[in-house]
Amino acid sequence: MDTVTTLLQLVLSGVLVGSVYGLTAMGFVVAYRNARVFNIAYGQFAVLGAFLAWTFLGSPQSPRLPLAVAVVLTLLAVVAFGLAVERLLFRRMIGRPLFASFVLSLGLLAFLHGVIMIAWGPSTKVLAAAVPTGPLALGDVVVSREFVWSFAIALAATIGFALFFRFTRLGLAMRAAYDNEVAARCLGASASLNSQITWVLSAVIAAVGGILMATVSGVSIGLSELVMVVLAVVLIGGMDSLAGCVLGGLILAVGTNLTGYYLSPLLPGIAGIFSMLLILGVLVIRPTGLLGSRPIERV
Amino acid sequence: MRRRGRGRTDYARDLALVSSGQQWLALAVLALVLGLLPLLLAWTGNRSWLTFTNFTLITIIAVIGLNVTTGMAGLVSLGHSAFIMVGGYLAALLMLEAGWSFWAALPAATLMTGVVGLVVAAPAIRLKGFYVAIVTLAFFFIAQFILRSLDITGGIHGLIGIPSPVIGGLRIRTDQHWYYLLLVVGVLCVLASANLTRSRMGRAFLAIRENDVAAAGLGINVPLTRLRAFFVGSLFAGLAGGLWASYVSVIRLDQFTIWDSIWYLGMIVIGGGGKTAGAVVGVLFLRLIGQVLHVIGTSGWIPLSSNLAIYITHTVYGLAVILFVSFWPLGLMSVWQKIRVNYKRWPFGV
């Protein structure tokens, strides 16, 4: 392969993965914007979604339920999880300092980690393909079909998300509550509905992201490292910007691909901490991120 | 009739760490128990309890440091186990490669870890909120990457044969010797931290935690104070790391995980943020839960694989943190304080 094709290959697969990163990061941003929770347990949300999907869908060798049924059941379970998390944990955190909800999410991280490992064990499970697999040739560049499908799903979800926040009454109410909570309440936006929708959306998006990643890498607790990716994405894009998520996801994934290919022979393992270095770089140069509007508040 | 209330007649008495005869008595009893603890533990016939106690003392030293950074100054650090790791590696390298004695390497490693803390905190210190948490989290992975990549640190195999300290011809080797050494260092750390809360600097830490804008209005240099908080917290971490390296005599990357950082934060929250005694109580609380689970897991009463025991520990620790944040956000120390106040005011007041 010549250099141009290699570069094209790296960038294209980076864009495809980056779209999934961007989508996943949106769930984190929604919780941060509307519930004001810096949810460090977000990676566990994604793992839980992937394991639930595996439970209903099964592995390629022994599929369990038809795709449509499995999707509906997974969605219901994830929505129930989101509602439970909101009602039992984060509703108590309304009006409490950011530090309290952050530590709560740390506890939730450990708790979910333990529960998931007890329930499903440490081995990696192969998820029955929800989308077509196999290589797909676009000219000289070859990408895998599941990446293309993930890209399509992520794109559709991102657009749906943007439309929800721009045109629906509920979405507008949630944005209003982010700008000024008291004023939004006075205008009739329900605070508890806002909180519930926030956590359901966050849990569902985390699950979708986790499942899309799992179709490629398999289902295991290692998926929870997605939270590091998400942190990097939201910092690059801006903590409170949904468009920033898309941009941050693309930058991170393409950058990781390029450093992995060109720098790993020189510095083994550099691709693994590329996101960390990017975080430091962004914080030094532009702390609000590329598209963020206001700096996050004090703890 | 018994006297009620505080009954303090001058400011010096109010400021004193130990302000009444009862407290002196309690302290004397505590000193006696701590002094005789190895004998008590030897009496149980199980050597692992003394090892557990020693690791608990090291953890206390480390968490006192995190209590300065996070509990007092309100800077959330997710990289505390990385600072301990750095301190341990520095002490080990100074002893093994440079041939320094323990007593020279330990303070040097402590100070160098403090400087590392300054460097790490510098990018985030002017920013508000979670940037410090994210930067320290990033530092954890970058530090592991660097220590894994360097030749001098032995890569993933780490360093072995780290020498133990010698005091006046006596080599500190047994768990019992280590216990007394760690106890002395631990008590000094508790005293240093308790005194810090009464100093100008300690009050500045509390002020920037409560409200940094108001603190700046009072003439406190907020970024500088944050840097100081990070420096002091990292000092304790470096000290704990140096002691750890020499006590275990082996240091490897996988001994320091991100989970440890999370537990340290949990200990502070459970104990009661900002109070030195709270940090100590929090460490004891979580460590004892862990030890009980460990004993149950290894005893064979309930058939548990070692993996399952670890997951159960995670679940229980997580649940403990969740419950404390939800229902007793000021930690165990506030519960104790409530009991004390009620006792002193009885039969008046609540």
Interface residues (C-beta under 8 A of the other chain):
Chain A: F38 L89 R92 R96 L98 F99 A100 F102 V103 L104 L106 G107 L108 L109 A110 F111 L112 H113 G114 V115 M117 I118 P122 M228 L231 L235 L267 P268 G269 I270 G272 I273 M276 L277 I279 L280 L283 V284 P287 P295 I296 E297 R298 V299
Chain B: G74 L75 V76 P123 A124 L127 K128 G129 F130 Y131 A133 I134 V135 L137 A138 F141 I142 F145 R148 S149 D212 W259 I262 L265 G266 V269 N307 L308 Y311 I312 T313 H314 T315 V316 Y317 G318 L319 A320 V321 I322 V325 S326 P329
